[in-house]
Amino acid sequence: MLDFVRFLLSVVCAYHAHAGEVPKRVTMRARKRPVNLTLDEDLVNQAKDLTDNLSQAVESLLSGYLARARDEQLAKSKAVQSTVSMWNAFNSKSGSIADEYSSL
């Protein structure tokens, strides 16, 4: 059982460089570089009508997407940790379900 818990915790931590360490957020001082994107031409034209700085608009949207994705990953991580804690509490109180079927 302990190996299973360790496995689940390693999966949770795989989202992060180190256990419990949240990935660095992008700062406004970060170096910028040109990139190529393949986007729907009509969408690009519509966006250009709405903004003078398409790069800043895309960067802002990407930043928001990354923040939401990190929040979702953190929520999933907390859900897994909660499930593991509940299972361990149940196992401590009631014993393993497999014990009554084990011949060992």
C-alpha positions in Angstrom: 0.0 0.0 0.0 2.8 2.4 0.8 4.3 1.8 -2.6 1.0 2.8 -4.2 0.9 6.0 -2.2 4.4 6.8 -3.1 3.5 6.2 -6.8 0.5 8.5 -6.6 2.6 11.2 -4.9 5.3 10.9 -7.5 2.6 11.4 -10.2 1.3 14.5 -8.5 4.8 15.8 -8.2 5.6 15.1 -11.8 3.8 18.4 -12.6 6.5 20.3 -10.7 10.2 20.3 -10.9 10.4 19.4 -7.2 7.8 18.3 -4.7 5.7 21.2 -3.6 7.5 23.7 -5.8 5.2 25.7 -8.0 6.6 26.5 -11.5 7.8 30.0 -12.0 5.3 32.4 -13.4 6.2 34.5 -16.4 7.2 38.1 -15.5 6.9 41.2 -17.6 10.7 41.5 -17.6 11.2 38.2 -19.4 13.2 38.3 -22.6 11.0 38.2 -25.7 11.8 36.4 -28.9 10.0 36.0 -32.2 7.9 32.8 -32.7 5.9 31.5 -35.6 2.3 30.5 -35.1 -0.2 29.1 -37.5 -3.5 30.9 -36.8 -6.8 31.2 -38.6 -6.4 34.2 -41.0 -9.9 35.5 -40.3 -9.3 35.5 -36.5 -6.0 37.3 -36.9 -7.7 40.0 -39.1 -10.5 40.4 -36.6 -8.0 40.7 -33.7 -5.9 43.3 -35.6 -9.0 45.4 -36.0 -9.4 45.3 -32.2 -5.8 45.9 -31.1 -2.7 47.7 -32.2 -0.5 45.1 -30.5 -1.4 41.6 -31.5 1.7 40.1 -29.8 0.7 41.6 -26.5 -2.9 40.4 -26.9 -1.7 36.8 -27.6 0.8 37.0 -24.8 -1.9 38.1 -22.4 -4.2 35.3 -23.5 -1.4 32.8 -23.2 -0.6 34.0 -19.7 -4.2 33.6 -18.7 -4.3 30.1 -20.1 -1.2 29.1 -18.3 -2.5 30.4 -15.0 -5.8 28.4 -15.4 -3.9 25.3 -16.4 -1.7 25.6 -13.4 -4.7 26.0 -11.2 -6.3 22.9 -12.7 -3.2 20.9 -12.1 -3.0 22.1 -8.5 -6.7 21.2 -8.0 -6.0 17.7 -9.4 -3.0 17.3 -7.2 -5.0 18.3 -4.1 -7.8 15.9 -5.1 -5.3 13.0 -5.4 -3.7 13.9 -2.1 -7.2 14.1 -0.5 -8.1 10.7 -1.9 -4.9 9.1 -0.7 -5.5 10.6 2.8 -9.0 9.4 2.9 -8.0 5.9 1.8 -5.2 5.8 4.3 -7.6 6.8 7.1 -10.1 4.2 6.0 -7.3 1.6 5.8 -6.0 2.5 9.3 -9.5 2.3 10.8 -10.9 -0.7 9.0 -7.9 -2.6 7.7 -7.3 -3.6 4.2 -10.2 -5.0 2.2 -7.9 -7.6 0.8 -7.0 -8.9 4.3 -10.1 -11.1 4.6 -9.3 -12.7 1.2 -5.6 -13.1 1.6 -4.2 -16.5 2.4 -0.9 -15.0 3.7 
